[in-house]
Amino acid sequence: KNMGFMGTVITSGKGYMIITQTGLKTELGKIASMLEVKKEEKTPLQLRLAKLGLKLIYLFLGIVVLVFFLGILRKNPLFNMFLTSLSLAVAAIPEGLPAVVTIALAIGVRKMAKRKALIRRLPSVETLGCTSVICTDKTGTLTQNKMLVKKIWVNERFIDVTGIGYEPKGDFKDDQKIIDPQKSFELLKLLQAATLCNSANLNFIKDKWEIVGDPTEGALLVASQKVGLKKTDLEKQYPLLDEIPFDSERKKMSVLRKNMQGNILFLKGAFDVLLKSSSHILLNDKTVSLTDELKQKILDANNLFTNQGLRVLAIAYRNLQQKEKIDISFEEDLIFVGLIAMIDPPRPEVKEAIQKCKNAGIRPVMITGDYKGTAIAIAKELNMMEEGSIALSSEELSKMDDKTLINLIDKISVYSRVSAEHKLRIVKAFKAKKQIVAMTGDGVNDAPAIKEADIGISMGITGTDVTKEASDMIILDDNFASIVNAVEEGRGIYDNIIKFVSYLLCSNIAEILVIFIG
C-alpha cells in the first residue's frame, strides 16, 4: 500500500516519490532472486533420448561381448576379434544424431520467428511439440485489450452499441432497432458526462485510431464520438475547474467544470457507490426522485450486465452553481444518469485457435486477474468451458490445499482474480499430474510461474524485461493464436526428430546384424 514498485508502468496521474530500496532489495530484485532457485530441467525429448541411449548401451554392449566371445570360441585370432568388436561398437553409435537434432531445432526457430514466436532457448522448440496444457492470460492474449462499450442503460431503456475496436463508427439500437442518439436527451447527457469526466484521449495516428490513457476511459470516448461528441469540443464548452482522479478505494472520479448556467460536477465510478450517493435520476427529460422501485430497476440492469461478463460504470452529476473547488461533501445528492457496460472483445482468430488446441489434444486453461463472471463469459464465448468444467476464484483456490487442487485440476478451465503465487501453484499442480505445461505472462510477478513451467511464454508487446528473461519463448504479437501456431510447428519438428532417430536406429541395427552374422 502507498508503494510504487520498480518496473511499474504509470498510465495516468502525477505525484512525487521517495526511493526506499534499490537493486536486489526491491520487489523486482526479490523476484529476480526467485528465478535463480529453479534448476534447468531436461526437455521431454532429452529424457526420452537419454532412456533410449541407456537401453541401447546395454543392448549393444551385450552384442559386442557376445560377438567377441563367440569369435574366440571359434578359434579366431584375438586381435581380429578385438577389431571386429570395436567396429561393432562404433557402428552402433548414432553419431549423426546430435548434429541432426540441432539442425532441426535451428530450422524450427526460423520457422517460428516467421509465425510471431521468438525462441530464446533451442530445446524449447521440441518441448512445445509435447505441450499438453496451455495456461493463458485473458486480457490482451485471448482478447484485444481494447475495451468496447456494448450496452447502455438510460431512461429505463437498454441500448445496444455496435462497432469494432477504437474506430468511432457504430449504431445505437433499442430493441434491435437503430435509433437517433441526438433525439435522446438522457443518452447525450450520459455520454457527455462520460467524456468530460475522463483523462484519456482518442487520436487518429498513422491511419488508425489509438487511445492514450486507460482503455476503459478510451472506450467511453469512442462511444461518445459515435454520436458526434468530441472531447476537445466539449472541453471548450466546459472548462476544467477542479478534479479528483479515480481512486481504487473511492471507486469513483469527480470533475468540476464551468458552464454558462453554473458549474457542474460530473462523476463516474462503481455502480453501487454512485447509486448510494444519488437522490434523483434523469428520466424523460426531467429530474425525478430516485425511488426504491427505480433503484431496483438500476440494480437489475447492473446484475444483467455483470452476468454477461460486462464491466459496468455508473454516471452521475450535480449542479453546483459557482463552486470552483471540489469538496467531498459535494459528492452527495447526485442526479443518477445511467449505466455503461463494456467488454474487452475476444480476438477474432482465438476461437479457431482454441478449437485447434482441443483437436490436437491440448487443453487451454484461462488464468486471469479479472472477475469471475467476466472470465466465465469470455471462456464460454471462446468454447473454453465444456460440460463438467468449473471456474475457480482466488478465494476458493486459497482455501484449497495442494492435494485437492491436484485432484480437481483436470476439471478447472478458468481461474479468476489470481495472484502470482496462485499461478505458481497451478503450474506445480499440473506438473504433479505429469502434464507438459506452457504458461503465459507479461508482468514481473508472472516470472516465477513462467520459470517453473515446462515452456514459459512472455508477451513481446506488454511483457516486462524480467518476464522475457525468464521465458523460453516470446510471442511478438501477444496473440494466443501465435502460441498455437508455435505448438503446431513444434509438433512437426518433434515428429521429424523422432522419424530421424528411428531411421538411424534401423540403419545402425542393420550394420550390427551384418557384422554379427559375418
C-alpha positions, 0 to 999 in steps of 0.5 A: 500500500502507498508503494510504487514498485520498480518496473511499474508502468504509470498510465495516468496521474502525477505525484512525487516519490521517495526511493526506499530500496534499490537493486536486489532489495526491491520487489523486482530484485526479490523476484529476480532472486526467485528465478535463480532457485529453479534448476534447468530441467531436461526437455521431454525429448532429452529424457526420452533420448537419454532412456533410449541411449541407456537401453541401447548401451546395454543392448549393444554392449551385450552384442559386442561381448557376445560377438567377441566371445563367440569369435574366440570360441571359434578359434579366431585370432584375438586381435581380429576379434578385438577389431571386429568388436570395436567396429561393432561398437562404433557402428552402433553409435548414432553419431549423426544424431546430435548434429541432426537434432540441432539442425532441426531445432535451428530450422524450427526457430526460423520457422517460428520467428516467421509465425510471431514466436521468438525462441530464446532457448533451442530445446524449447522448440521440441518441448512445445511439440509435447505441450499438453496444457496451455495456461493463458492470460485473458486480457490482451492474449485471448482478447484485444485489450481494447475495451468496447462499450456494448450496452447502455442503460438510460431512461429505463431503456437498454441500448445496444452499441455496435462497432469494432475496436477504437474506430468511432463508427457504430449504431445505437439500437433499442430493441434491435432497432437503430435509433437517433442518439441526438433525439435522446436527451438522457443518452447525450447527457450520459455520454457527455458526462462520460467524456468530460469526466475522463483523462484519456484521449482518442487520436487518429495516428498513422491511419488508425485510431489509438487511445492514450490513457486507460482503455476503459476511459478510451472506450467511453470516448469512442462511444461518445464520438459515435454520436458526434461528441468530441472531447476537445469540443466539449472541453471548450464548452466546459472548462476544467475547474477542479478534479479528483482522479479515480481512486481504487478505494473511492471507486469513483472520479469527480470533475468540476467544470464551468458552464454558462448556467453554473458549474457542474460536477460530473462523476463516474465510478462503481455502480453501487457507490454512485447509486448510494450517493444519488437522490434523483435520476434523469428520466424523460427529460426531467429530474425525478426522485430516485425511488426504491422501485427505480433503484431496483430497476438500476440494480437489475440492469447492473446484475444483467450486465455483470452476468454477461461478463460486462464491466459496468460504470455508473454516471452521475452529476450535480449542479453546483452553481459557482463552486470552483473547488471540489469538496467531498461533501459535494459528492452527495445528492447526485442526479443518477444518469445511467449505466455503461457496460463494456467488454474487452472483445475476444480476438477474432482468430482465438476461437479457431485457435482454441478449437485447434488446441482441443483437436490436437489434444491440448487443453487451454486453461484461462488464468486471469486477474479479472472477475469471475463472471467476466472470465466465465463469459469470455471462456464460454464465448471462446468454447473454453468451458465444456460440460463438467468444467468449473471456474475457480476464484482466488478465494476458493483456490486459497482455501484449497490445499495442494492435494485437492487442487491436484485432484480437481485440476483436470476439471478447472478451465478458468481461474479468476482474480489470481495472484502470482503465487496462485499461478505458481501453484497451478503450474506445480499442480499440473506438473504433479499430474505429469502434464507438459505445461506452457504458461503465459505472462507479461508482468514481473510477478508472472516470472516465477510461474513462467520459470517453473513451467515446462515452456514459459511464454512472455508477451513481446508487446506488454511483457516486462524485461524480467518476464522475457528473461525468464521465458523460453519463448516470446510471442511478438504479437501477444496473440494466443493464436501465435502460441498455437501456431508455435505448438503446431510447428513444434509438433512437426519438428518433434515428429521429424526428430523422432522419424530421424532417430528411428531411421538411424536406429534401423540403419545402425541395427542393420550394420550390427546384424551384418557384422554379427552374422559375418 
